[in-house]
Amino acid sequence: MFKVGSELFTAEGPVPVRYLVTTGQRVFLDLKFHDIPNTVRAAAREAAELGVSMVNVHASGGRKMMEAALEGVRSALHHPVRGSAGIAVGDEARPRVLAVTILTSLASQDLEELGISGTPVEAVLRLARLAQSAGLDGVVASPREISAIRQACGPGFLLSHQGFGLPLPCTIRCGAPPPQTTRLALRPRRAPSQRERIIWLWDDRLPARLIRSLPRMRLLPKWMGR
């Protein structure tokens, strides 16, 4: 699965997404929708009609917003999927909707300044449970909180986390410096299973020393043909 983030999408629009989908690739559209429910519903529908396999929203947008995102991807099932040669998909193939819990750039002090009570783990668990009760398929969180979320939400809940130890091959796109994170695990505690493997489409420039450590890496040139 390829991840297309906000920098690449802002620079190139839906072109990379349409290209990947029409060539048979699965896409995680990582735009982290966060707005009033009606707007998120419409955005999620547009994402689903592109043919992506996964989208995400901010859990802090609340239950109604998360439910609206789910309604949006489901509403696209009644219309042709523009990104996949006009072939409609069944409900079982709708995009999975994940909720971003607490950004990995936020530490305890940041949460206190935002008026969010408790430790990062406690805040993540509150939002993960809320996302699950709203019907979402899973959450995005720091690797440090994966075990706690799994225990709280059960084995059927999808978990996505950021880290530099993901299985390869890995696709890299040059761009801006990588985002700052305070709760990032540089190495996984175990090898992910086949179902958990994601090929990340980076919209950031990774440090040279890190790139050299990635065997079988395939470089992706800047997208052309806006």
N, CA, C and O of each residue as an XYZ file, in Angstrom:
904
protein
N       0.845     -1.185      0.000
C       0.000      0.000      0.000
C       0.885      1.242      0.000
O       1.872      1.302      0.734
N       0.540      2.227     -0.815
C       1.283      3.470     -0.887
C       0.567      4.544     -0.082
O      -0.655      4.671     -0.157
N       1.329      5.318      0.688
C       0.764      6.416      1.466
C       1.026      7.724      0.741
O       2.174      8.053      0.443
N      -0.032      8.470      0.455
C       0.092      9.791     -0.153
C      -0.327     10.815      0.896
O      -1.476     10.828      1.338
N       0.606     11.664      1.286
C       0.353     12.627      2.341
C      -0.007     14.006      1.832
O      -0.157     14.220      0.629
N      -0.144     14.944      2.765
C      -0.665     16.268      2.430
C       0.292     17.079      1.566
O      -0.159     17.857      0.725
N       1.604     16.919      1.749
C       2.533     17.709      0.946
C       2.468     17.303     -0.521
O       2.376     18.153     -1.406
N       2.517     16.003     -0.769
C       2.451     15.530     -2.154
C       1.098     15.863     -2.773
O       1.029     16.275     -3.931
N       0.027     15.686     -2.011
C      -1.303     15.945     -2.555
C      -1.495     17.435     -2.840
O      -2.132     17.802     -3.827
N      -0.946     18.290     -1.979
C      -1.056     19.727     -2.209
C      -0.253     20.148     -3.437
O      -0.696     20.999     -4.209
N       0.930     19.551     -3.618
C       1.778     19.920     -4.747
C       1.260     19.394     -6.076
O       1.345     20.083     -7.093
N       0.718     18.167     -6.075
C       0.381     17.509     -7.332
C      -1.097     17.185     -7.501
O      -1.511     16.722     -8.563
N      -1.896     17.425     -6.464
C      -3.315     17.120     -6.583
C      -3.570     15.619     -6.613
O      -2.751     14.848     -6.114
N      -4.691     15.190     -7.188
C      -5.039     13.770     -7.205
C      -4.310     12.951     -8.260
O      -4.535     11.746     -8.368
N      -3.430     13.593     -9.050
C      -2.747     12.868    -10.138
C      -2.006     11.627     -9.635
O      -2.201     10.548    -10.196
N      -1.155     11.734     -8.593
C      -0.462     10.527     -8.116
C      -1.422      9.437     -7.649
O      -1.187      8.252     -7.886
N      -2.505      9.843     -6.985
C      -3.468      8.868     -6.490
C      -4.120      8.133     -7.664
O      -4.200      6.905     -7.665
N      -4.580      8.881     -8.651
C      -5.224      8.259     -9.806
C      -4.263      7.331    -10.535
O      -4.651      6.251    -10.980
N      -3.006      7.754    -10.658
C      -2.026      6.917    -11.337
C      -1.827      5.594    -10.598
O      -1.849      4.526    -11.210
N      -1.632      5.671     -9.277
C      -1.404      4.459     -8.500
C      -2.608      3.529     -8.553
O      -2.457      2.318     -8.715
N      -3.808      4.096     -8.417
C      -5.016      3.269     -8.413
C      -5.230      2.602     -9.766
O      -5.563      1.418     -9.825
N      -5.044      3.348    -10.853
C      -5.278      2.777    -12.181
C      -4.220      1.755    -12.555
O      -4.439      0.956    -13.465
N      -3.076      1.759    -11.876
C      -2.057      0.740    -12.127
C      -2.180     -0.428    -11.153
O      -1.298     -1.285    -11.084
N      -3.270     -0.454    -10.408
C      -3.536     -1.599     -9.549
C      -2.974     -1.512     -8.148
O      -2.985     -2.503     -7.418
N      -2.479     -0.340     -7.751
C      -1.905     -0.196     -6.419
C      -2.965      0.261     -5.425
O      -3.937      0.923     -5.790
N      -2.765     -0.098     -4.186
C      -3.634      0.371     -3.110
C      -3.036      1.630     -2.503
O      -1.819      1.738     -2.356
N      -3.900      2.590     -2.147
C      -3.437      3.896     -1.674
C      -4.047      4.231     -0.324
O      -5.251      4.081     -0.117
N      -3.210      4.683      0.584
C      -3.638      5.247      1.859
C      -3.556      6.762      1.701
O      -2.459      7.320      1.668
N      -4.704      7.436      1.604
C      -4.740      8.884      1.454
C      -4.670      9.509      2.840
O      -5.663      9.554      3.566
N      -3.503      9.983      3.191
C      -3.216     10.463      4.540
C      -3.372     11.983      4.600
O      -2.380     12.709      4.683
N      -4.621     12.464      4.557
C      -4.891     13.901      4.594
C      -5.465     14.361      5.930
O      -5.634     15.561      6.148
N      -5.762     13.435      6.811
C      -6.196     13.757      8.174
C      -7.316     14.808      8.191
O      -7.141     15.905      8.722
N      -8.447     14.464      7.612
C      -9.563     15.396      7.562
C      -9.981     15.839      8.967
O     -10.061     15.027      9.888
N     -10.245     17.135      9.114
C     -10.684     17.679     10.406
C     -11.474     18.948     10.124
O     -10.894     20.012      9.910
N     -12.795     18.836     10.124
C     -13.657     19.970      9.785
C     -15.056     19.649     10.298
O     -15.250     18.658     11.002
N     -16.027     20.482      9.948
C     -17.395     20.184     10.349
C     -17.855     18.907      9.638
O     -17.340     18.575      8.570
N     -18.812     18.195     10.219
C     -19.205     16.893      9.657
C     -19.572     16.916      8.183
O     -19.164     16.024      7.439
N     -20.331     17.913      7.742
C     -20.738     17.945      6.337
C     -19.546     18.033      5.396
O     -19.523     17.378      4.354
N     -18.563     18.838      5.760
C     -17.380     18.982      4.918
C     -16.572     17.695      4.887
O     -16.103     17.276      3.829
N     -16.410     17.068      6.050
C     -15.653     15.815      6.100
C     -16.388     14.713      5.352
O     -15.759     13.891      4.686
N     -17.708     14.687      5.453
C     -18.490     13.697      4.704
C     -18.224     13.831      3.200
O     -17.993     12.837      2.512
N     -18.259     15.070      2.701
C     -18.034     15.303      1.275
C     -16.603     14.962      0.872
O     -16.379     14.383     -0.191
N     -15.635     15.316      1.713
C     -14.237     15.022      1.398
C     -13.979     13.520      1.386
O     -13.265     13.016      0.520
N     -14.560     12.806      2.347
C     -14.383     11.358      2.395
C     -15.017     10.687      1.185
O     -14.485      9.707      0.663
N     -16.144     11.210      0.742
C     -16.777     10.661     -0.452
C     -15.884     10.864     -1.675
O     -15.717      9.952     -2.484
N     -15.312     12.059     -1.807
C     -14.422     12.328     -2.938
C     -13.204     11.406     -2.903
O     -12.762     10.916     -3.942
N     -12.665     11.170     -1.708
C     -11.527     10.265     -1.578
C     -11.905      8.855     -2.012
O     -11.148      8.192     -2.722
N     -13.072      8.404     -1.585
C     -13.522      7.060     -1.962
C     -13.717      6.952     -3.466
O     -13.418      5.915     -4.058
N     -14.217      8.016     -4.088
C     -14.450      7.971     -5.524
C     -13.136      7.998     -6.320
O     -13.117      7.648     -7.500
N     -12.044      8.414     -5.672
C     -10.739      8.300     -6.307
C     -10.277      6.848     -6.360
O      -9.389      6.497     -7.137
N     -10.881      6.017     -5.534
C     -10.513      4.608     -5.515
C      -9.487      4.240     -4.474
O      -8.887      3.169     -4.561
N      -9.259      5.116     -3.462
C      -8.259      4.811     -2.438
C      -8.751      3.685     -1.535
O      -9.948      3.405     -1.460
N      -7.819      3.056     -0.863
C      -8.155      1.945      0.028
C      -8.285      2.358      1.478
O      -8.869      1.634      2.284
N      -7.741      3.528      1.818
C      -7.745      3.939      3.217
C      -7.675      5.467      3.288
O      -6.943      6.098      2.526
N      -8.440      6.052      4.205
C      -8.382      7.485      4.487
C      -8.331      7.659      5.999
O      -8.607      6.724      6.751
N      -7.976      8.868      6.439
C      -7.978      9.102      7.879
C      -8.540     10.466      8.221
O      -8.565     11.377      7.393
N      -8.991     10.587      9.457
C      -9.555     11.824      9.998
C      -8.971     12.013     11.398
O      -8.426     11.077     11.983
N      -9.090     13.224     11.927
C      -8.658     13.464     13.306
C      -9.768     13.054     14.266
O     -10.899     13.526     14.153
N      -9.449     12.187     15.195
C     -10.435     11.758     16.186
C     -10.923     12.930     17.029
O     -12.050     12.913     17.524
N     -10.078     13.948     17.195
C     -10.466     15.107     18.004
C     -11.578     15.917     17.351
O     -12.118     16.831     17.975
N     -11.934     15.597     16.097
C     -13.079     16.239     15.467
C     -14.399     15.791     16.058
O     -15.435     16.409     15.811
N     -14.371     14.716     16.838
C     -15.575     14.273     17.533
C     -16.324     13.151     16.844
O     -16.065     12.819     15.687
N     -17.261     12.572     17.584
C     -18.029     11.427     17.102
C     -18.800     11.744     15.821
O     -18.755     10.969     14.865
N     -19.508     12.880     15.791
C     -20.329     13.201     14.627
C     -19.480     13.345     13.366
O     -19.891     12.921     12.286
N     -18.306     13.939     13.502
C     -17.442     14.094     12.347
C     -16.925     12.743     11.853
O     -16.866     12.504     10.647
N     -16.557     11.872     12.770
C     -16.066     10.553     12.372
C     -17.169      9.726     11.718
O     -16.935      9.038     10.725
N     -18.356      9.799     12.276
C     -19.485      9.093     11.666
C     -19.778      9.641     10.267
O     -20.134      8.889      9.359
N     -19.624     10.959     10.105
C     -19.843     11.572      8.791
C     -18.824     11.071      7.781
O     -19.166     10.853      6.619
N     -17.584     10.886      8.200
C     -16.554     10.360      7.294
C     -16.929      8.964      6.818
O     -16.772      8.638      5.642
N     -17.417      8.154      7.725
C     -17.836      6.803      7.362
C     -19.021      6.844      6.404
O     -19.081      6.068      5.449
N     -19.951      7.739      6.657
C     -21.087      7.903      5.744
C     -20.615      8.336      4.359
O     -21.164      7.913      3.342
N     -19.591      9.183      4.336
C     -19.084      9.671      3.066
C     -18.508      8.578      2.190
O     -18.806      8.517      0.997
N     -17.677      7.702      2.772
C     -17.081      6.640      1.951
C     -18.145      5.631      1.528
O     -18.053      5.042      0.451
N     -19.145      5.434      2.368
C     -20.217      4.514      1.996
C     -21.100      5.085      0.890
O     -21.583      4.341      0.036
N     -21.313      6.394      0.901
C     -22.160      7.006     -0.119
C     -21.537      6.919     -1.495
O     -22.254      6.938     -2.495
N     -20.221      6.826     -1.573
C     -19.542      6.723     -2.859
C     -19.774      5.373     -3.512
O     -19.532      5.223     -4.710
N     -20.237      4.391     -2.757
C     -20.435      3.052     -3.317
C     -21.541      3.032     -4.352
O     -21.616      2.097     -5.150
N     -22.393      4.029     -4.359
C     -23.507      4.068     -5.297
C     -23.164      4.811     -6.581
O     -24.017      5.019     -7.443
N     -21.894      5.210     -6.692
C     -21.458      5.963     -7.861
C     -20.197      5.328     -8.426
O     -19.499      4.628     -7.692
N     -19.876      5.541     -9.691
C     -18.649      4.996    -10.269
C     -17.417      5.528     -9.549
O     -17.384      6.685     -9.131
N     -16.419      4.690     -9.410
C     -15.165      5.089     -8.793
C     -14.260      5.641     -9.882
O     -13.765      4.888    -10.721
N     -14.042      6.955     -9.873
C     -13.322      7.597    -10.967
C     -11.902      7.070    -11.121
O     -11.382      6.983    -12.234
N     -11.279      6.720    -10.000
C      -9.883      6.321    -10.087
C      -9.675      4.884    -10.507
O      -8.527      4.476    -10.684
N     -10.705      4.105    -10.675
C     -10.514      2.694    -11.010
C     -11.361      2.302    -12.213
O     -12.111      1.326    -12.182
N     -11.220      3.085    -13.261
C     -11.859      2.793    -14.545
C     -13.378      2.707    -14.440
O     -14.022      1.974    -15.191
N     -13.952      3.472    -13.489
C     -15.406      3.544    -13.392
C     -16.065      2.309    -12.829
O     -17.262      2.107    -13.033
N     -15.320      1.475    -12.126
C     -15.891      0.248    -11.569
C     -16.318      0.508    -10.136
O     -15.503      0.871     -9.288
N     -17.596      0.319     -9.877
C     -18.090      0.508     -8.515
C     -17.648     -0.655     -7.645
O     -17.417     -1.758     -8.141
N     -17.531     -0.408     -6.353
C     -17.072     -1.442     -5.431
C     -18.177     -1.773     -4.449
O     -19.065     -0.957     -4.205
N     -18.122     -2.962     -3.890
C     -19.088     -3.361     -2.886
C     -18.714     -2.815     -1.529
O     -17.607     -2.310     -1.338
N     -19.643     -2.915     -0.576
C     -19.398     -2.351      0.743
C     -18.189     -2.992      1.408
O     -17.486     -2.346      2.185
N     -17.949     -4.269      1.099
C     -16.805     -4.930      1.721
C     -15.487     -4.367      1.232
O     -14.454     -4.572      1.870
N     -15.503     -3.657      0.103
C     -14.277     -3.088     -0.457
C     -14.201     -1.578     -0.265
O     -13.336     -0.928     -0.852
N     -15.089     -1.009      0.545
C     -15.030      0.434      0.759
C     -13.716      0.804      1.424
O     -13.093     -0.035      2.074
N     -13.284      2.059      1.270
C     -12.059      2.476      1.956
C     -12.180      2.312      3.466
O     -13.221      2.605      4.053
N     -11.124      1.850      4.072
C     -11.097      1.809      5.530
C     -10.898      3.227      6.051
O     -10.148      4.007      5.465
N     -11.560      3.555      7.135
C     -11.446      4.890      7.726
C     -10.748      4.770      9.077
O     -11.233      4.089      9.981
N      -9.609      5.437      9.200
C      -8.845      5.432     10.445
C      -8.918      6.806     11.103
O      -9.098      7.819     10.426
N      -8.779      6.832     12.408
C      -8.765      8.090     13.152
C      -7.371      8.355     13.687
O      -6.761      7.480     14.302
N      -6.868      9.549     13.460
C      -5.607      9.971     14.061
C      -5.898     10.335     15.515
O      -6.782     11.145     15.793
N      -5.166      9.745     16.424
C      -5.408     10.004     17.846
C      -4.660     11.268     18.289
O      -5.198     12.370     18.181
N      -3.447     11.121     18.778
C      -2.623     12.262     19.174
C      -1.400     12.283     18.266
O      -0.696     11.280     18.155
N      -1.141     13.412     17.617
C       0.008     13.506     16.724
C       1.292     13.138     17.464
O       1.459     13.469     18.638
N       2.193     12.453     16.769
C       3.433     12.010     17.409
C       4.357     13.173     17.745
O       5.346     12.982     18.453
N       4.059     14.368     17.257
C       4.865     15.541     17.597
C       4.481     16.123     18.952
O       5.176     16.997     19.469
N       3.377     15.646     19.531
C       2.881     16.210     20.782
C       3.334     15.394     21.982
O       3.158     14.176     22.023
N       3.916     16.077     22.951
C       4.324     15.460     24.212
C       3.376     15.917     25.317
O       2.416     16.643     25.059
N       3.647     15.494     26.530
C       2.762     15.814     27.658
C       2.575     17.313     27.835
O       1.462     17.773     28.089
N       3.652     18.079     27.705
C       3.551     19.529     27.873
C       2.641     20.146     26.811
O       1.871     21.061     27.102
N       2.734     19.645     25.592
C       1.884     20.162     24.521
C       0.413     19.886     24.803
O      -0.442     20.743     24.579
N       0.126     18.689     25.295
C      -1.258     18.343     25.614
C      -1.801     19.235     26.720
O      -2.961     19.647     26.682
N      -0.958     19.532     27.704
C      -1.385     20.409     28.801
C      -1.726     21.799     28.273
O      -2.720     22.397     28.685
N      -0.895     22.315     27.357
C      -1.154     23.630     26.777
C      -2.453     23.640     25.970
O      -3.124     24.668     25.880
N      -2.803     22.503     25.388
C      -4.031     22.398     24.592
C      -5.263     22.118     25.445
O      -6.384     22.092     24.937
N      -5.052     21.912     26.730
C      -6.175     21.629     27.612
C      -6.625     20.189     27.591
O      -7.748     19.882     27.988
N      -5.757     19.295     27.129
C      -6.073     17.867     27.077
C      -5.507     17.211     28.324
O      -4.299     17.251     28.555
N      -6.357     16.619     29.115
C      -5.936     16.060     30.397
C      -5.292     14.690     30.233
O      -5.546     13.972     29.266
N      -4.450     14.347     31.205
C      -3.839     13.024     31.225
C      -2.566     12.938     30.403
O      -2.145     13.900     29.762
N      -1.972     11.766     30.441
C      -0.755     11.507     29.682
C      -1.107     11.261     28.214
O      -2.274     11.044     27.887
N      -0.104     11.293     27.323
C      -0.389     10.972     25.920
C      -1.068      9.620     25.746
O      -1.980      9.489     24.930
N      -0.637      8.618     26.498
C      -1.245      7.296     26.370
C      -2.710      7.336     26.761
O      -3.550      6.749     26.079
N      -3.030      8.028     27.863
C      -4.419      8.119     28.301
C      -5.278      8.845     27.279
O      -6.410      8.442     27.013
N      -4.739      9.920     26.704
C      -5.488     10.661     25.689
C      -5.696      9.821     24.437
O      -6.774      9.840     23.845
N      -4.673      9.089     24.038
C      -4.778      8.219     22.864
C      -5.849      7.163     23.071
O      -6.651      6.906     22.173
N      -5.868      6.554     24.240
C      -6.854      5.507     24.510
C      -8.281      6.060     24.512
O      -9.196      5.405     24.013
N      -8.478      7.254     25.065
C      -9.817      7.868     25.030
C     -10.281      8.057     23.594
O     -11.421      7.739     23.257
N      -9.392      8.577     22.745
C      -9.759      8.837     21.358
C      -9.917      7.546     20.565
O     -10.767      7.462     19.679
N      -9.111      6.548     20.874
C      -9.235      5.268     20.175
C     -10.574      4.606     20.484
O     -11.232      4.077     19.589
N     -10.969      4.639     21.741
C     -12.268      4.065     22.111
C     -13.413      4.844     21.466
O     -14.401      4.253     21.029
N     -13.280      6.170     21.406
C     -14.301      6.986     20.768
C     -14.415      6.648     19.285
O     -15.517      6.518     18.754
N     -13.264      6.507     18.619
C     -13.265      6.163     17.190
C     -13.907      4.808     16.959
O     -14.662      4.631     16.003
N     -13.614      3.858     17.824
C     -14.189      2.526     17.677
C     -15.694      2.568     17.882
O     -16.435      1.909     17.152
N     -16.156      3.330     18.860
C     -17.594      3.408     19.115
C     -18.323      4.154     17.996
O     -19.524      3.969     17.802
N     -17.592      4.997     17.264
C     -18.184      5.707     16.129
C     -18.234      4.842     14.877
O     -18.785      5.253     13.855
N     -17.659      3.646     14.955
C     -17.732      2.723     13.836
C     -16.526      2.722     12.921
O     -16.531      2.037     11.898
N     -15.482      3.481     13.268
C     -14.312      3.519     12.404
C     -13.549      2.200     12.468
O     -13.727      1.400     13.386
N     -12.701      1.999     11.477
C     -12.016      0.713     11.322
C     -10.746      0.594     12.143
O     -10.269     -0.514     12.391
N     -10.191      1.728     12.569
C      -8.945      1.669     13.320
C      -8.437      3.063     13.618
O      -9.138      4.053     13.412
N      -7.201      3.130     14.110
C      -6.607      4.415     14.477
C      -5.159      4.490     14.022
O      -4.519      3.483     13.720
N      -4.665      5.735     13.984
C      -3.252      6.012     13.760
C      -2.690      6.507     15.078
O      -3.252      7.413     15.693
N      -1.586      5.922     15.517
C      -1.011      6.291     16.807
C       0.488      6.064     16.784
O       1.039      5.545     15.813
N       1.135      6.460     17.862
C       2.565      6.205     18.013
C       2.790      4.721     18.289
O       1.949      4.076     18.915
N       3.923      4.169     17.827
C       4.227      2.765     18.142
C       4.252      2.485     19.640
O       4.038      1.352     20.070
N       4.512      3.513     20.425
C       4.584      3.326     21.872
C       3.226      2.997     22.488
O       3.156      2.468     23.598
N       2.157      3.306     21.775
C       0.821      3.092     22.334
C       0.091      1.913     21.713
O      -1.049      1.632     22.079
N       0.728      1.223     20.781
C       0.058      0.151     20.054
C      -0.448     -0.947     20.984
O      -1.592     -1.386     20.861
N       0.391     -1.389     21.907
C      -0.009     -2.478     22.810
C      -1.208     -2.087     23.664
O      -2.123     -2.885     23.864
N      -1.197     -0.853     24.165
C      -2.304     -0.408     25.014
C      -3.600     -0.316     24.210
O      -4.667     -0.676     24.708
N      -3.508      0.163     22.971
C      -4.711      0.256     22.129
C      -5.231     -1.131     21.796
O      -6.437     -1.373     21.833
N      -4.329     -2.036     21.473
C      -4.746     -3.399     21.134
C      -5.481     -4.034     22.310
O      -6.491     -4.713     22.119
N      -4.988     -3.821     23.504
C      -5.633     -4.384     24.682
C      -7.001     -3.745     24.922
O      -7.943     -4.422     25.335
N      -7.110     -2.435     24.663
C      -8.348     -1.728     24.933
C      -9.404     -1.963     23.857
O     -10.596     -2.017     24.161
N      -8.975     -2.105     22.596
C      -9.928     -2.139     21.487
C     -10.063     -3.502     20.811
O     -10.933     -3.684     19.959
N      -9.227     -4.443     21.173
C      -9.375     -5.784     20.638
C      -8.615     -6.034     19.350
O      -8.071     -5.102     18.758
N      -8.572     -7.282     18.911
C      -7.743     -7.681     17.770
C      -8.283     -7.268     16.414
O      -7.525     -7.229     15.445
N      -9.568     -6.959     16.311
C     -10.125     -6.625     15.005
C      -9.962     -5.171     14.615
O     -10.346     -4.782     13.512
N      -9.400     -4.362     15.497
C      -9.260     -2.926     15.272
C      -7.937     -2.669     14.563
O      -6.885     -3.097     15.037
N      -7.982     -1.967     13.421
C      -6.767     -1.710     12.650
C      -5.897     -0.666     13.337
O      -6.398      0.321     13.877
N      -4.595     -0.895     13.310
C      -3.646      0.035     13.914
C      -2.592      0.422     12.885
O      -1.999     -0.439     12.236
N      -2.367      1.709     12.743
C      -1.326      2.207     11.844
C      -0.411      3.103     12.651
O      -0.872      3.931     13.436
N       0.882      2.936     12.457
C       1.818      3.774     13.207
C       2.988      4.157     12.325
O       3.299      3.480     11.345
N       3.630      5.255     12.690
C       4.774      5.752     11.947
C       6.042      5.175     12.539
O       6.159      5.018     13.754
N       6.990      4.861     11.673
C       8.265      4.339     12.129
C       9.169      4.079     10.957
O       8.700      3.908      9.832
N      10.470      4.047     11.205
C      11.427      3.864     10.132
C      11.861      2.416      9.983
O      12.776      2.124      9.213
N      11.219      1.502     10.707
C      11.616      0.111     10.606
C      10.669     -0.713      9.773
O      10.627     -1.935      9.919
N       9.890     -0.064      8.883
C       8.881     -0.790      8.117
C       9.515     -1.697      7.078
O      10.629     -1.433      6.626
N       8.821     -2.765      6.691
C       9.358     -3.679      5.694
C       9.568     -2.995      4.358
O       8.912     -2.001      4.045
N      10.481     -3.531      3.582
C      10.830     -2.966      2.291
C      10.394     -3.902      1.188
O      10.097     -5.059      1.486
N      10.330     -3.476     -0.105
C      10.871     -2.225     -0.634
C      10.106     -1.000     -0.178
O       8.924     -1.079      0.156
N      10.786      0.126     -0.168
C      10.208      1.377      0.281
C      10.373      2.425     -0.814
O      11.435      2.521     -1.428
N       9.337      3.201     -1.058
C       9.386      4.229     -2.089
C       9.591      5.582     -1.446
O       8.905      5.926     -0.483
N      10.531      6.353     -1.970
C      10.890      7.641     -1.394
C      10.645      8.746     -2.415
O      10.994      8.608     -3.588
N      10.052      9.826     -1.966
C       9.942     11.018     -2.811
C      10.639     12.160     -2.106
O      10.372     12.418     -0.932
N      11.531     12.850     -2.806
C      12.249     13.954     -2.194
C      11.328     15.133     -1.998
O      10.405     15.354     -2.783
N      11.583     15.895     -0.942
C      10.737     17.043     -0.651
C      11.288     17.806      0.525
O      12.483     18.098      0.568
N      10.438     18.139      1.486
C      10.838     18.922      2.642
C      11.427     18.016      3.715
O      11.331     16.793      3.608
N      12.046     18.605      4.766
C      12.579     17.807      5.866
C      11.477     17.006      6.528
O      10.311     17.396      6.467
N      11.827     15.873      7.173
C      10.816     15.043      7.818
C      10.180     15.756      8.995
O      10.806     16.623      9.606
N       8.941     15.404      9.322
C       8.260     16.063     10.436
C       8.911     15.706     11.759
O       9.505     14.638     11.907
N       8.788     16.630     12.736
C       9.343     16.374     14.056
C       8.398     15.479     14.835
O       7.184     15.682     14.835
N       8.967     14.496     15.493
C       8.146     13.604     16.303
C       8.811     13.417     17.649
O      10.038     13.430     17.750
N       8.004     13.243     18.687
C       8.544     13.013     20.022
C       8.216     11.620     20.526
O       8.809     11.171     21.507
N       7.286     10.923     19.881
C       6.858      9.604     20.333
C       7.010      8.590     19.212
O       6.127      7.762     18.988
N       8.155      8.662     18.497
C       8.394      7.802     17.345
C       9.338      6.679     17.707
O      10.365      6.913     18.345
N       9.006      5.457     17.307
C       9.897      4.312     17.505
C      10.706      4.108     16.238
O      10.137      3.880     15.170
N      12.023      4.185     16.340
C      12.872      4.053     15.160
C      12.975      2.617     14.687
O      13.239      2.380     13.509
N      12.776      1.658     15.569
C      12.862      0.258     15.183
C      11.662     -0.494     15.760
O      11.303     -0.277     16.918
N      11.042     -1.366     14.980
C       9.897     -2.118     15.488
C      10.349     -3.152     16.501
O      11.467     -3.660     16.425
N       9.484     -3.459     17.441
C       9.822     -4.487     18.431
C       9.707     -5.888     17.851
O      10.275     -6.839     18.388
N       8.974     -6.011     16.759
C       8.842     -7.299     16.090
C       8.616     -7.050     14.617
O       8.257     -5.939     14.227
N       8.814     -8.046     13.803
C       8.568     -7.901     12.373
C       7.070     -7.907     12.116
O       6.379     -8.820     12.568
N       6.541     -6.901     11.393
C       5.098     -6.871     11.119
C       4.678     -8.065     10.283
O       5.467     -8.594      9.499
N       3.443     -8.485     10.451
C       2.920     -9.576      9.642
C       2.630     -9.080      8.244
O       2.638     -7.875      7.992
N       2.370    -10.016      7.321
C       2.111     -9.639      5.943
C       0.938     -8.667      5.835
O       0.969     -7.757      5.008
N      -0.090     -8.845      6.653
C      -1.281     -7.993      6.585
C      -0.979     -6.576      7.048
O      -1.720     -5.652      6.713
N       0.100     -6.382      7.817
C       0.405     -5.066      8.355
C       1.382     -4.277      7.488
O       1.682     -3.122      7.790
N       1.880     -4.886      6.419
C       2.921     -4.247      5.640
C       2.373     -3.144      4.752
O       1.366     -3.322      4.068
N       3.048     -2.002      4.773
C       2.676     -0.854      3.959
C       3.925     -0.331      3.272
O       4.972     -0.186      3.902
N       3.814     -0.045      1.971
C       4.884      0.645      1.270
C       4.565      2.127      1.358
O       3.538      2.575      0.847
N       5.426      2.880      1.995
C       5.130      4.279      2.256
C       5.591      5.141      1.095
O       6.736      5.030      0.656
N       4.716      5.993      0.595
C       5.065      6.967     -0.423
C       5.404      8.263      0.304
O       4.525      9.067      0.614
N       6.668      8.444      0.564
C       7.104      9.564      1.382
C       6.962     10.877      0.635
O       7.286     10.955     -0.550
N       6.477     11.916      1.318
C       6.478     13.250      0.759
C       7.460     14.122      1.542
O       7.325     15.345      1.575
N       8.433     13.495      2.160
C       9.467     14.201      2.915
C      10.833     13.661      2.500
O      10.942     12.541      2.001
N      11.863     14.462      2.709
C      13.215     14.002      2.433
C      13.787     13.350      3.682
O      13.876     13.985      4.733
N      14.166     12.109      3.571
C      14.744     11.407      4.707
C      16.232     11.718      4.805
O      16.866     12.001      3.788
N      16.806     11.669      6.012
C      18.242     11.889      6.159
C      19.035     10.895      5.312
O      18.642      9.739      5.157
N      20.154     11.364      4.769
C      20.954     10.520      3.873
C      21.395      9.234      4.555
O      21.412      8.170      3.936
N      21.754      9.335      5.837
C      22.222      8.135      6.541
C      21.108      7.100      6.663
O      21.365      5.896      6.667
N      19.856      7.584      6.765
C      18.736      6.671      6.865
C      18.448      6.035      5.511
O      18.176      4.838      5.424
N      18.511      6.847      4.452
C      18.281      6.322      3.114
C      19.296      5.232      2.781
O      18.944      4.219      2.177
N      20.548      5.437      3.172
C      21.579      4.439      2.877
C      21.307      3.130      3.601
O      21.788      2.074      3.189
N      20.535      3.199      4.680
C      20.262      1.991      5.458
C      19.093      1.199      4.910
O      18.784      0.122      5.422
N      18.425      1.717      3.862
C      17.267      1.044      3.307
C      17.665      0.245      2.072
O      17.802      0.830      0.998
N      17.854     -1.061      2.181
C      18.203     -1.865      1.016
C      17.035     -1.986      0.056
O      15.882     -1.868      0.468
N      17.315     -2.218     -1.215
C      16.310     -2.425     -2.254
C      15.365     -1.245     -2.393
O      14.213     -1.400     -2.799
N      15.869     -0.051     -2.048
C      15.017      1.126     -2.117
C      14.810      1.529     -3.577
O      15.739      1.472     -4.382
N      13.569      1.942     -3.912
C      13.250      2.421     -5.248
C      12.913      3.901     -5.161
O      11.996      4.289     -4.438
N      13.657      4.735     -5.901
C      13.420      6.175     -5.877
C      12.328      6.545     -6.861
O      12.307      6.057     -7.991
N      11.429      7.401     -6.433
C      10.323      7.844     -7.264
C      10.571      9.283     -7.671
O      10.663     10.142     -6.795
N      10.687      9.597     -8.978
C      10.913     10.969     -9.399
C       9.698     11.826     -9.115
O       8.606     11.310     -8.875
N       9.888     13.131     -9.141
C       8.790     14.056     -8.895
C       7.701     13.812     -9.930
O       7.984     13.617    -11.112
N       6.451     13.826     -9.470
C       5.325     13.568    -10.358
C       5.247     14.623    -11.436
O       5.449     15.810    -11.182
N       4.953     14.176    -12.644
C       4.811     15.066    -13.782
C       3.365     15.047    -14.272
O       2.586     14.175    -13.888
N       3.016     15.997    -15.106
C       1.698     15.996    -15.734
C       0.594     16.351    -14.791
O      -0.325     15.562    -14.575
N       0.671     17.536    -14.221
C      -0.399     17.953    -13.313
C      -1.742     17.994    -14.055
O      -2.767     18.324    -13.458
